[in-house]
Amino acid sequence: MKDLTKGKPSRLILAFAIPIFMANILQLTYSIVDTRIVGSYLGENSLAAVGATTTLSNLMIGFLMGEWLCHIFLL
């Protein structure tokens, strides 16, 4: 298990924040591409369905990212 109480705080915070930041960038990229493709090829109703489920998708992804990070820092 990694001890987060020893060492420079700035380095520890960055080590914790960088994976979260990168995962958020990838998720944002996925959402933008998904919206563009659905809006261009499938029409208005499909785009509305994507928008309606975005909040639920973000909630599940946030929960899974938290679980993932918890397991990483317990190793």
C-alpha positions in Angstrom: 0.0 0.0 0.0 1.3 3.4 -0.9 1.7 5.7 2.1 0.3 9.1 1.2 1.4 10.7 4.5 5.1 10.7 3.7 6.8 12.7 1.1 6.2 16.1 -0.6 2.5 16.9 -0.6 2.6 18.5 -4.1 4.1 15.4 -5.6 1.6 13.1 -3.9 -1.4 15.3 -5.0 -0.1 15.3 -8.6 0.4 11.5 -8.5 -3.2 11.2 -7.3 -4.7 13.8 -9.7 -3.0 12.9 -13.0 -4.8 9.6 -13.6 -8.1 11.3 -12.8 -7.4 14.1 -15.1 -6.4 11.8 -18.0 -9.5 9.7 -17.5 -11.7 12.8 -17.6 -10.0 14.0 -20.8 -10.6 10.6 -22.5 -14.2 10.6 -21.3 -14.8 14.1 -22.6 -13.3 13.2 -26.0 -15.6 10.1 -26.2 -18.6 12.3 -25.4 -17.8 14.8 -28.0 -17.2 12.2 -30.7 -20.3 10.3 -29.7 -22.4 13.5 -29.9 -21.0 14.4 -33.3 -21.5 11.0 -34.9 -25.0 10.5 -33.5 -26.0 14.1 -34.4 -24.7 13.7 -37.9 -26.0 10.3 -38.9 -28.9 9.3 -36.6 -30.9 12.5 -36.2 -32.5 14.7 -33.6 -34.3 12.0 -31.5 -31.1 9.9 -31.2 -29.1 13.0 -30.2 -31.7 13.8 -27.5 -31.4 10.3 -26.2 -27.7 10.6 -25.9 -28.1 13.9 -24.0 -30.7 12.4 -21.7 -28.4 9.6 -20.6 -25.2 11.6 -20.3 -25.7 12.4 -16.6 -26.3 8.7 -15.7 -23.2 7.7 -17.8 -21.0 10.3 -16.0 -22.3 9.1 -12.6 -21.4 5.5 -13.3 -18.0 6.4 -14.8 -17.1 8.6 -11.8 -18.0 5.8 -9.4 -15.9 3.2 -11.3 -13.0 5.6 -11.5 -13.1 6.1 -7.8 -13.2 2.3 -7.2 -10.3 1.9 -9.7 -8.2 4.6 -7.9 -8.9 3.1 -4.5 -7.6 -0.3 -5.7 -4.5 1.3 -7.2 -3.5 3.1 -4.0 -4.2 0.0 -1.9 -1.6 -2.0 -3.8 
